[in-house]
Amino acid sequence: MTAGPLIGISTYAEPGVRWGVWQLDAVLLPAGYPRLVRRAGGLAALLPPDAPEVAAAAVARLDGLVIAGGPDVEPVHYGAEPGPRTGPPARARDAWELALIRAALDRGVPLLGICRGMQLLNVALGGTLVQHIDGHAETPGVFGRHPVKPVPGTLYDAAVPEQISVPTYHHQAVDRLGAGLIPSAYAEDGTVEAIELPGPPGWTLGVQWHPEMDDDPRLLQSLIKAT
């Protein structure tokens, strides 16, 4: 059995994680991400936060890149002050993942941003975020579901051409789109649920929901097909 393309996935860095008799700082990731990569035919490589200066070298060894979900993007990256509902910053992760995104765009490495990853893609290209919306994270720690509808003719539409119900958990969203980005799916309330960069440098897509919490591999299969 072949391993398939090597797909890097960014991770959390969390202090004081406990397992067994240990309580130590840890880098971690929900298991749904590597499972989805493997189900789609790829081999997952976890990318813990590191110095932004080595992001290009890391991306050069990958066939594809996934920027995972996580905490709010610090508003300083899009020229705003934190709102009252914005969470605490994850500065090392912001810097690392923004550098990964820019390196992937520079090299034309296929890139999928998931939730926070979609927001960071928008910010990396000069876009802004709405710091709080209602209705997309109803119960703390519990994924909800809602339908998303593809925009005809987009990368996302090519991967998933019908309206589907998706697992969702976010309270921020895209506001002004970054340079070159277009919307490729919407929620029923008009929230932009997917964005993409058409044409060169390569396959670049962000989704606001969490495909790793579902059993539909088509998004990851589309990324892997582009490697």
Secondary structure by P-SEA (a helix, b strand, c coil): cccccbbbbbbbbbccccccccccbbbbccaaaaaaaaaabbbbbbbccccccaaaaaaaaccccccccccccccccccccccccccccaaaaaaaaaaaaaaaaaaccbbbbccaaaaaaaaaabbbbccccccccccccbbbbbbbbbcccccccccccbbbbbbbcccccccccccccccccccccccccbbbbcccccbbbbbcccccccccaaaaaaaaaac
